[in-house]
Amino acid sequence: MEDVIERIRAAHYPDWPLMDLPDEEGLARLEREHGLTLPAGLREFLLRVGDVVCDGPAPVTVTDPLLDTHLPGLTELAWEQGVPRDLVVLCQDEHLFYLVAPDGTVVVWSCDTYGLTEDRWESVWHWAGEVWVPAA
């Protein structure tokens, strides 16, 4: 996990300021206000690298409601596409939603077929290392 965090931090756009990192209180408030339960792996991901902006399919953000990656807005969009409410949005990439299951597994929802694909990752960190900031 630490090597993925280093790759993520190294990939941050050098000319962009880091966003604000969320804190536990902010995540708890977001869960209450939007009826979400963040899986532990996603919570840790947001607390550790939720301030980074870089290339690749961008993960959700939680500190700036004006961004198109803001978790509550993407959650509403995902629910409109039929995504089950026990899955939490990690990322939208065109017609796909990467989602975190309650057990921490990352799965993919296709808006074309209105269902899950066969793609799976063991954790948010595995997804980040293979999809968001793959090793060179």
Chimera marker file (.cmm) of the C-alpha trace (Angstrom):
<marker_set name="trace">
<marker id="1" x="0.000" y="0.000" z="0.000" r="1" g="1" b="0" radius="0.5"/>
<marker id="2" x="2.775" y="2.468" z="0.857" r="1" g="1" b="0" radius="0.5"/>
<marker id="3" x="4.323" y="2.086" z="-2.609" r="1" g="1" b="0" radius="0.5"/>
<marker id="4" x="0.952" y="2.899" z="-4.201" r="1" g="1" b="0" radius="0.5"/>
<marker id="5" x="0.616" y="5.965" z="-1.978" r="1" g="1" b="0" radius="0.5"/>
<marker id="6" x="4.091" y="7.104" z="-3.066" r="1" g="1" b="0" radius="0.5"/>
<marker id="7" x="3.151" y="6.646" z="-6.750" r="1" g="1" b="0" radius="0.5"/>
<marker id="8" x="-0.097" y="8.557" z="-6.233" r="1" g="1" b="0" radius="0.5"/>
<marker id="9" x="1.650" y="11.446" z="-4.474" r="1" g="1" b="0" radius="0.5"/>
<marker id="10" x="4.389" y="11.529" z="-7.143" r="1" g="1" b="0" radius="0.5"/>
<marker id="11" x="1.750" y="11.686" z="-9.901" r="1" g="1" b="0" radius="0.5"/>
<marker id="12" x="0.030" y="14.795" z="-8.476" r="1" g="1" b="0" radius="0.5"/>
<marker id="13" x="-0.100" y="17.627" z="-11.017" r="1" g="1" b="0" radius="0.5"/>
<marker id="14" x="2.882" y="19.799" z="-10.028" r="1" g="1" b="0" radius="0.5"/>
<marker id="15" x="1.166" y="23.074" z="-10.937" r="1" g="1" b="0" radius="0.5"/>
<marker id="16" x="-2.002" y="22.338" z="-8.981" r="1" g="1" b="0" radius="0.5"/>
<marker id="17" x="-2.371" y="22.879" z="-5.266" r="1" g="1" b="0" radius="0.5"/>
<marker id="18" x="-3.348" y="19.854" z="-3.242" r="1" g="1" b="0" radius="0.5"/>
<marker id="19" x="-6.991" y="19.780" z="-2.250" r="1" g="1" b="0" radius="0.5"/>
<marker id="20" x="-7.930" y="19.674" z="1.409" r="1" g="1" b="0" radius="0.5"/>
<marker id="21" x="-7.650" y="16.227" z="2.936" r="1" g="1" b="0" radius="0.5"/>
<marker id="22" x="-10.834" y="15.096" z="4.634" r="1" g="1" b="0" radius="0.5"/>
<marker id="23" x="-10.827" y="14.209" z="8.310" r="1" g="1" b="0" radius="0.5"/>
<marker id="24" x="-12.806" y="11.606" z="10.252" r="1" g="1" b="0" radius="0.5"/>
<marker id="25" x="-15.367" y="14.168" z="11.379" r="1" g="1" b="0" radius="0.5"/>
<marker id="26" x="-16.002" y="15.332" z="7.819" r="1" g="1" b="0" radius="0.5"/>
<marker id="27" x="-16.380" y="11.756" z="6.565" r="1" g="1" b="0" radius="0.5"/>
<marker id="28" x="-18.811" y="10.929" z="9.382" r="1" g="1" b="0" radius="0.5"/>
<marker id="29" x="-20.859" y="14.029" z="8.539" r="1" g="1" b="0" radius="0.5"/>
<marker id="30" x="-20.892" y="13.084" z="4.848" r="1" g="1" b="0" radius="0.5"/>
<marker id="31" x="-22.131" y="9.578" z="5.729" r="1" g="1" b="0" radius="0.5"/>
<marker id="32" x="-24.927" y="10.950" z="7.942" r="1" g="1" b="0" radius="0.5"/>
<marker id="33" x="-26.033" y="13.629" z="5.490" r="1" g="1" b="0" radius="0.5"/>
<marker id="34" x="-26.085" y="11.355" z="2.442" r="1" g="1" b="0" radius="0.5"/>
<marker id="35" x="-27.077" y="7.984" z="3.899" r="1" g="1" b="0" radius="0.5"/>
<marker id="36" x="-23.778" y="6.332" z="3.016" r="1" g="1" b="0" radius="0.5"/>
<marker id="37" x="-21.540" y="3.872" z="4.790" r="1" g="1" b="0" radius="0.5"/>
<marker id="38" x="-17.951" y="4.187" z="3.629" r="1" g="1" b="0" radius="0.5"/>
<marker id="39" x="-16.108" y="0.855" z="3.598" r="1" g="1" b="0" radius="0.5"/>
<marker id="40" x="-12.945" y="0.972" z="5.717" r="1" g="1" b="0" radius="0.5"/>
<marker id="41" x="-10.626" y="0.774" z="2.695" r="1" g="1" b="0" radius="0.5"/>
<marker id="42" x="-12.301" y="3.716" z="0.961" r="1" g="1" b="0" radius="0.5"/>
<marker id="43" x="-12.272" y="5.726" z="4.195" r="1" g="1" b="0" radius="0.5"/>
<marker id="44" x="-8.522" y="5.134" z="4.585" r="1" g="1" b="0" radius="0.5"/>
<marker id="45" x="-7.943" y="5.969" z="0.889" r="1" g="1" b="0" radius="0.5"/>
<marker id="46" x="-9.761" y="9.302" z="1.226" r="1" g="1" b="0" radius="0.5"/>
<marker id="47" x="-7.924" y="10.158" z="4.456" r="1" g="1" b="0" radius="0.5"/>
<marker id="48" x="-4.503" y="9.348" z="2.967" r="1" g="1" b="0" radius="0.5"/>
<marker id="49" x="-4.698" y="10.517" z="-0.686" r="1" g="1" b="0" radius="0.5"/>
<marker id="50" x="-8.022" y="12.323" z="-1.011" r="1" g="1" b="0" radius="0.5"/>
<marker id="51" x="-6.134" y="15.531" z="-1.787" r="1" g="1" b="0" radius="0.5"/>
<marker id="52" x="-4.316" y="14.385" z="-4.939" r="1" g="1" b="0" radius="0.5"/>
<marker id="53" x="-5.207" y="15.364" z="-8.509" r="1" g="1" b="0" radius="0.5"/>
<marker id="54" x="-3.510" y="13.467" z="-11.348" r="1" g="1" b="0" radius="0.5"/>
<marker id="55" x="-4.156" y="11.756" z="-14.682" r="1" g="1" b="0" radius="0.5"/>
<marker id="56" x="-6.220" y="8.638" z="-15.019" r="1" g="1" b="0" radius="0.5"/>
<marker id="57" x="-9.787" y="7.940" z="-14.029" r="1" g="1" b="0" radius="0.5"/>
<marker id="58" x="-10.228" y="10.295" z="-11.072" r="1" g="1" b="0" radius="0.5"/>
<marker id="59" x="-11.437" y="8.863" z="-7.782" r="1" g="1" b="0" radius="0.5"/>
<marker id="60" x="-14.151" y="10.534" z="-5.762" r="1" g="1" b="0" radius="0.5"/>
<marker id="61" x="-13.434" y="13.587" z="-3.663" r="1" g="1" b="0" radius="0.5"/>
<marker id="62" x="-15.231" y="14.741" z="-0.552" r="1" g="1" b="0" radius="0.5"/>
<marker id="63" x="-13.973" y="18.194" z="0.422" r="1" g="1" b="0" radius="0.5"/>
<marker id="64" x="-15.102" y="20.320" z="-2.544" r="1" g="1" b="0" radius="0.5"/>
<marker id="65" x="-18.778" y="20.009" z="-3.492" r="1" g="1" b="0" radius="0.5"/>
<marker id="66" x="-18.192" y="21.946" z="-6.737" r="1" g="1" b="0" radius="0.5"/>
<marker id="67" x="-16.025" y="19.235" z="-8.293" r="1" g="1" b="0" radius="0.5"/>
<marker id="68" x="-17.573" y="16.703" z="-10.663" r="1" g="1" b="0" radius="0.5"/>
<marker id="69" x="-15.789" y="14.001" z="-8.638" r="1" g="1" b="0" radius="0.5"/>
<marker id="70" x="-17.631" y="14.922" z="-5.425" r="1" g="1" b="0" radius="0.5"/>
<marker id="71" x="-18.893" y="11.704" z="-3.842" r="1" g="1" b="0" radius="0.5"/>
<marker id="72" x="-22.499" y="12.749" z="-3.098" r="1" g="1" b="0" radius="0.5"/>
<marker id="73" x="-23.101" y="13.945" z="-6.671" r="1" g="1" b="0" radius="0.5"/>
<marker id="74" x="-21.583" y="10.817" z="-8.205" r="1" g="1" b="0" radius="0.5"/>
<marker id="75" x="-23.577" y="8.688" z="-5.782" r="1" g="1" b="0" radius="0.5"/>
<marker id="76" x="-26.847" y="10.214" z="-6.986" r="1" g="1" b="0" radius="0.5"/>
<marker id="77" x="-25.800" y="9.680" z="-10.603" r="1" g="1" b="0" radius="0.5"/>
<marker id="78" x="-24.844" y="6.059" z="-9.900" r="1" g="1" b="0" radius="0.5"/>
<marker id="79" x="-28.162" y="5.363" z="-8.159" r="1" g="1" b="0" radius="0.5"/>
<marker id="80" x="-29.987" y="6.808" z="-11.174" r="1" g="1" b="0" radius="0.5"/>
<marker id="81" x="-28.106" y="4.247" z="-13.309" r="1" g="1" b="0" radius="0.5"/>
<marker id="82" x="-29.318" y="1.389" z="-11.108" r="1" g="1" b="0" radius="0.5"/>
<marker id="83" x="-26.209" y="0.869" z="-8.966" r="1" g="1" b="0" radius="0.5"/>
<marker id="84" x="-27.194" y="-0.994" z="-5.772" r="1" g="1" b="0" radius="0.5"/>
<marker id="85" x="-27.096" y="1.263" z="-2.718" r="1" g="1" b="0" radius="0.5"/>
<marker id="86" x="-24.782" y="-1.030" z="-0.759" r="1" g="1" b="0" radius="0.5"/>
<marker id="87" x="-21.982" y="-0.221" z="-3.238" r="1" g="1" b="0" radius="0.5"/>
<marker id="88" x="-20.128" y="3.088" z="-2.786" r="1" g="1" b="0" radius="0.5"/>
<marker id="89" x="-18.801" y="4.999" z="-5.782" r="1" g="1" b="0" radius="0.5"/>
<marker id="90" x="-15.020" y="5.127" z="-6.064" r="1" g="1" b="0" radius="0.5"/>
<marker id="91" x="-14.771" y="6.561" z="-9.581" r="1" g="1" b="0" radius="0.5"/>
<marker id="92" x="-16.739" y="7.240" z="-12.732" r="1" g="1" b="0" radius="0.5"/>
<marker id="93" x="-14.966" y="6.667" z="-16.024" r="1" g="1" b="0" radius="0.5"/>
<marker id="94" x="-17.267" y="7.396" z="-18.967" r="1" g="1" b="0" radius="0.5"/>
<marker id="95" x="-19.961" y="4.680" z="-18.877" r="1" g="1" b="0" radius="0.5"/>
<marker id="96" x="-18.400" y="2.742" z="-15.977" r="1" g="1" b="0" radius="0.5"/>
<marker id="97" x="-18.628" y="3.171" z="-12.229" r="1" g="1" b="0" radius="0.5"/>
<marker id="98" x="-15.905" y="1.680" z="-10.070" r="1" g="1" b="0" radius="0.5"/>
<marker id="99" x="-17.562" y="0.813" z="-6.770" r="1" g="1" b="0" radius="0.5"/>
<marker id="100" x="-16.465" y="-0.367" z="-3.348" r="1" g="1" b="0" radius="0.5"/>
<marker id="101" x="-18.433" y="-3.228" z="-1.824" r="1" g="1" b="0" radius="0.5"/>
<marker id="102" x="-18.992" y="-3.448" z="1.937" r="1" g="1" b="0" radius="0.5"/>
<marker id="103" x="-16.154" y="-6.006" z="2.167" r="1" g="1" b="0" radius="0.5"/>
<marker id="104" x="-13.730" y="-3.563" z="0.495" r="1" g="1" b="0" radius="0.5"/>
<marker id="105" x="-13.645" y="-5.267" z="-2.896" r="1" g="1" b="0" radius="0.5"/>
<marker id="106" x="-13.767" y="-2.943" z="-5.921" r="1" g="1" b="0" radius="0.5"/>
<marker id="107" x="-16.257" y="-3.918" z="-8.625" r="1" g="1" b="0" radius="0.5"/>
<marker id="108" x="-17.365" y="-2.303" z="-11.884" r="1" g="1" b="0" radius="0.5"/>
<marker id="109" x="-20.876" y="-1.302" z="-12.952" r="1" g="1" b="0" radius="0.5"/>
<marker id="110" x="-21.561" y="-0.805" z="-16.657" r="1" g="1" b="0" radius="0.5"/>
<marker id="111" x="-24.162" y="1.802" z="-17.523" r="1" g="1" b="0" radius="0.5"/>
<marker id="112" x="-24.423" y="0.130" z="-20.950" r="1" g="1" b="0" radius="0.5"/>
<marker id="113" x="-25.647" y="-3.186" z="-19.525" r="1" g="1" b="0" radius="0.5"/>
<marker id="114" x="-26.975" y="-1.916" z="-16.167" r="1" g="1" b="0" radius="0.5"/>
<marker id="115" x="-25.033" y="-4.550" z="-14.328" r="1" g="1" b="0" radius="0.5"/>
<marker id="116" x="-21.747" y="-5.570" z="-12.810" r="1" g="1" b="0" radius="0.5"/>
<marker id="117" x="-18.901" y="-6.651" z="-15.042" r="1" g="1" b="0" radius="0.5"/>
<marker id="118" x="-16.494" y="-9.433" z="-14.146" r="1" g="1" b="0" radius="0.5"/>
<marker id="119" x="-13.718" y="-6.969" z="-13.224" r="1" g="1" b="0" radius="0.5"/>
<marker id="120" x="-12.669" y="-7.091" z="-9.560" r="1" g="1" b="0" radius="0.5"/>
<marker id="121" x="-9.876" y="-5.800" z="-7.354" r="1" g="1" b="0" radius="0.5"/>
<marker id="122" x="-9.112" y="-6.979" z="-3.849" r="1" g="1" b="0" radius="0.5"/>
<marker id="123" x="-9.096" y="-3.442" z="-2.435" r="1" g="1" b="0" radius="0.5"/>
<marker id="124" x="-9.151" y="0.255" z="-3.271" r="1" g="1" b="0" radius="0.5"/>
<marker id="125" x="-5.342" y="0.207" z="-3.093" r="1" g="1" b="0" radius="0.5"/>
<marker id="126" x="-5.120" y="-2.609" z="-5.641" r="1" g="1" b="0" radius="0.5"/>
<marker id="127" x="-7.471" y="-0.679" z="-7.939" r="1" g="1" b="0" radius="0.5"/>
<marker id="128" x="-5.431" y="2.521" z="-7.507" r="1" g="1" b="0" radius="0.5"/>
<marker id="129" x="-2.185" y="0.722" z="-8.293" r="1" g="1" b="0" radius="0.5"/>
<marker id="130" x="-3.548" y="-0.978" z="-11.417" r="1" g="1" b="0" radius="0.5"/>
<marker id="131" x="-6.038" y="1.552" z="-12.798" r="1" g="1" b="0" radius="0.5"/>
<marker id="132" x="-5.434" y="5.055" z="-11.440" r="1" g="1" b="0" radius="0.5"/>
<marker id="133" x="-1.628" y="5.172" z="-11.242" r="1" g="1" b="0" radius="0.5"/>
<marker id="134" x="-0.307" y="1.957" z="-12.770" r="1" g="1" b="0" radius="0.5"/>
<marker id="135" x="3.411" y="1.275" z="-12.413" r="1" g="1" b="0" radius="0.5"/>
<marker id="136" x="5.445" y="2.267" z="-15.440" r="1" g="1" b="0" radius="0.5"/>
<link id1="1" id2="2" r="1" g="1" b="0" radius="0.2"/>
<link id1="2" id2="3" r="1" g="1" b="0" radius="0.2"/>
<link id1="3" id2="4" r="1" g="1" b="0" radius="0.2"/>
<link id1="4" id2="5" r="1" g="1" b="0" radius="0.2"/>
<link id1="5" id2="6" r="1" g="1" b="0" radius="0.2"/>
<link id1="6" id2="7" r="1" g="1" b="0" radius="0.2"/>
<link id1="7" id2="8" r="1" g="1" b="0" radius="0.2"/>
<link id1="8" id2="9" r="1" g="1" b="0" radius="0.2"/>
<link id1="9" id2="10" r="1" g="1" b="0" radius="0.2"/>
<link id1="10" id2="11" r="1" g="1" b="0" radius="0.2"/>
<link id1="11" id2="12" r="1" g="1" b="0" radius="0.2"/>
<link id1="12" id2="13" r="1" g="1" b="0" radius="0.2"/>
<link id1="13" id2="14" r="1" g="1" b="0" radius="0.2"/>
<link id1="14" id2="15" r="1" g="1" b="0" radius="0.2"/>
<link id1="15" id2="16" r="1" g="1" b="0" radius="0.2"/>
<link id1="16" id2="17" r="1" g="1" b="0" radius="0.2"/>
<link id1="17" id2="18" r="1" g="1" b="0" radius="0.2"/>
<link id1="18" id2="19" r="1" g="1" b="0" radius="0.2"/>
<link id1="19" id2="20" r="1" g="1" b="0" radius="0.2"/>
<link id1="20" id2="21" r="1" g="1" b="0" radius="0.2"/>
<link id1="21" id2="22" r="1" g="1" b="0" radius="0.2"/>
<link id1="22" id2="23" r="1" g="1" b="0" radius="0.2"/>
<link id1="23" id2="24" r="1" g="1" b="0" radius="0.2"/>
<link id1="24" id2="25" r="1" g="1" b="0" radius="0.2"/>
<link id1="25" id2="26" r="1" g="1" b="0" radius="0.2"/>
<link id1="26" id2="27" r="1" g="1" b="0" radius="0.2"/>
<link id1="27" id2="28" r="1" g="1" b="0" radius="0.2"/>
<link id1="28" id2="29" r="1" g="1" b="0" radius="0.2"/>
<link id1="29" id2="30" r="1" g="1" b="0" radius="0.2"/>
<link id1="30" id2="31" r="1" g="1" b="0" radius="0.2"/>
<link id1="31" id2="32" r="1" g="1" b="0" radius="0.2"/>
<link id1="32" id2="33" r="1" g="1" b="0" radius="0.2"/>
<link id1="33" id2="34" r="1" g="1" b="0" radius="0.2"/>
<link id1="34" id2="35" r="1" g="1" b="0" radius="0.2"/>
<link id1="35" id2="36" r="1" g="1" b="0" radius="0.2"/>
<link id1="36" id2="37" r="1" g="1" b="0" radius="0.2"/>
<link id1="37" id2="38" r="1" g="1" b="0" radius="0.2"/>
<link id1="38" id2="39" r="1" g="1" b="0" radius="0.2"/>
<link id1="39" id2="40" r="1" g="1" b="0" radius="0.2"/>
<link id1="40" id2="41" r="1" g="1" b="0" radius="0.2"/>
<link id1="41" id2="42" r="1" g="1" b="0" radius="0.2"/>
<link id1="42" id2="43" r="1" g="1" b="0" radius="0.2"/>
<link id1="43" id2="44" r="1" g="1" b="0" radius="0.2"/>
<link id1="44" id2="45" r="1" g="1" b="0" radius="0.2"/>
<link id1="45" id2="46" r="1" g="1" b="0" radius="0.2"/>
<link id1="46" id2="47" r="1" g="1" b="0" radius="0.2"/>
<link id1="47" id2="48" r="1" g="1" b="0" radius="0.2"/>
<link id1="48" id2="49" r="1" g="1" b="0" radius="0.2"/>
<link id1="49" id2="50" r="1" g="1" b="0" radius="0.2"/>
<link id1="50" id2="51" r="1" g="1" b="0" radius="0.2"/>
<link id1="51" id2="52" r="1" g="1" b="0" radius="0.2"/>
<link id1="52" id2="53" r="1" g="1" b="0" radius="0.2"/>
<link id1="53" id2="54" r="1" g="1" b="0" radius="0.2"/>
<link id1="54" id2="55" r="1" g="1" b="0" radius="0.2"/>
<link id1="55" id2="56" r="1" g="1" b="0" radius="0.2"/>
<link id1="56" id2="57" r="1" g="1" b="0" radius="0.2"/>
<link id1="57" id2="58" r="1" g="1" b="0" radius="0.2"/>
<link id1="58" id2="59" r="1" g="1" b="0" radius="0.2"/>
<link id1="59" id2="60" r="1" g="1" b="0" radius="0.2"/>
<link id1="60" id2="61" r="1" g="1" b="0" radius="0.2"/>
<link id1="61" id2="62" r="1" g="1" b="0" radius="0.2"/>
<link id1="62" id2="63" r="1" g="1" b="0" radius="0.2"/>
<link id1="63" id2="64" r="1" g="1" b="0" radius="0.2"/>
<link id1="64" id2="65" r="1" g="1" b="0" radius="0.2"/>
<link id1="65" id2="66" r="1" g="1" b="0" radius="0.2"/>
<link id1="66" id2="67" r="1" g="1" b="0" radius="0.2"/>
<link id1="67" id2="68" r="1" g="1" b="0" radius="0.2"/>
<link id1="68" id2="69" r="1" g="1" b="0" radius="0.2"/>
<link id1="69" id2="70" r="1" g="1" b="0" radius="0.2"/>
<link id1="70" id2="71" r="1" g="1" b="0" radius="0.2"/>
<link id1="71" id2="72" r="1" g="1" b="0" radius="0.2"/>
<link id1="72" id2="73" r="1" g="1" b="0" radius="0.2"/>
<link id1="73" id2="74" r="1" g="1" b="0" radius="0.2"/>
<link id1="74" id2="75" r="1" g="1" b="0" radius="0.2"/>
<link id1="75" id2="76" r="1" g="1" b="0" radius="0.2"/>
<link id1="76" id2="77" r="1" g="1" b="0" radius="0.2"/>
<link id1="77" id2="78" r="1" g="1" b="0" radius="0.2"/>
<link id1="78" id2="79" r="1" g="1" b="0" radius="0.2"/>
<link id1="79" id2="80" r="1" g="1" b="0" radius="0.2"/>
<link id1="80" id2="81" r="1" g="1" b="0" radius="0.2"/>
<link id1="81" id2="82" r="1" g="1" b="0" radius="0.2"/>
<link id1="82" id2="83" r="1" g="1" b="0" radius="0.2"/>
<link id1="83" id2="84" r="1" g="1" b="0" radius="0.2"/>
<link id1="84" id2="85" r="1" g="1" b="0" radius="0.2"/>
<link id1="85" id2="86" r="1" g="1" b="0" radius="0.2"/>
<link id1="86" id2="87" r="1" g="1" b="0" radius="0.2"/>
<link id1="87" id2="88" r="1" g="1" b="0" radius="0.2"/>
<link id1="88" id2="89" r="1" g="1" b="0" radius="0.2"/>
<link id1="89" id2="90" r="1" g="1" b="0" radius="0.2"/>
<link id1="90" id2="91" r="1" g="1" b="0" radius="0.2"/>
<link id1="91" id2="92" r="1" g="1" b="0" radius="0.2"/>
<link id1="92" id2="93" r="1" g="1" b="0" radius="0.2"/>
<link id1="93" id2="94" r="1" g="1" b="0" radius="0.2"/>
<link id1="94" id2="95" r="1" g="1" b="0" radius="0.2"/>
<link id1="95" id2="96" r="1" g="1" b="0" radius="0.2"/>
<link id1="96" id2="97" r="1" g="1" b="0" radius="0.2"/>
<link id1="97" id2="98" r="1" g="1" b="0" radius="0.2"/>
<link id1="98" id2="99" r="1" g="1" b="0" radius="0.2"/>
<link id1="99" id2="100" r="1" g="1" b="0" radius="0.2"/>
<link id1="100" id2="101" r="1" g="1" b="0" radius="0.2"/>
<link id1="101" id2="102" r="1" g="1" b="0" radius="0.2"/>
<link id1="102" id2="103" r="1" g="1" b="0" radius="0.2"/>
<link id1="103" id2="104" r="1" g="1" b="0" radius="0.2"/>
<link id1="104" id2="105" r="1" g="1" b="0" radius="0.2"/>
<link id1="105" id2="106" r="1" g="1" b="0" radius="0.2"/>
<link id1="106" id2="107" r="1" g="1" b="0" radius="0.2"/>
<link id1="107" id2="108" r="1" g="1" b="0" radius="0.2"/>
<link id1="108" id2="109" r="1" g="1" b="0" radius="0.2"/>
<link id1="109" id2="110" r="1" g="1" b="0" radius="0.2"/>
<link id1="110" id2="111" r="1" g="1" b="0" radius="0.2"/>
<link id1="111" id2="112" r="1" g="1" b="0" radius="0.2"/>
<link id1="112" id2="113" r="1" g="1" b="0" radius="0.2"/>
<link id1="113" id2="114" r="1" g="1" b="0" radius="0.2"/>
<link id1="114" id2="115" r="1" g="1" b="0" radius="0.2"/>
<link id1="115" id2="116" r="1" g="1" b="0" radius="0.2"/>
<link id1="116" id2="117" r="1" g="1" b="0" radius="0.2"/>
<link id1="117" id2="118" r="1" g="1" b="0" radius="0.2"/>
<link id1="118" id2="119" r="1" g="1" b="0" radius="0.2"/>
<link id1="119" id2="120" r="1" g="1" b="0" radius="0.2"/>
<link id1="120" id2="121" r="1" g="1" b="0" radius="0.2"/>
<link id1="121" id2="122" r="1" g="1" b="0" radius="0.2"/>
<link id1="122" id2="123" r="1" g="1" b="0" radius="0.2"/>
<link id1="123" id2="124" r="1" g="1" b="0" radius="0.2"/>
<link id1="124" id2="125" r="1" g="1" b="0" radius="0.2"/>
<link id1="125" id2="126" r="1" g="1" b="0" radius="0.2"/>
<link id1="126" id2="127" r="1" g="1" b="0" radius="0.2"/>
<link id1="127" id2="128" r="1" g="1" b="0" radius="0.2"/>
<link id1="128" id2="129" r="1" g="1" b="0" radius="0.2"/>
<link id1="129" id2="130" r="1" g="1" b="0" radius="0.2"/>
<link id1="130" id2="131" r="1" g="1" b="0" radius="0.2"/>
<link id1="131" id2="132" r="1" g="1" b="0" radius="0.2"/>
<link id1="132" id2="133" r="1" g="1" b="0" radius="0.2"/>
<link id1="133" id2="134" r="1" g="1" b="0" radius="0.2"/>
<link id1="134" id2="135" r="1" g="1" b="0" radius="0.2"/>
<link id1="135" id2="136" r="1" g="1" b="0" radius="0.2"/>
</marker_set>
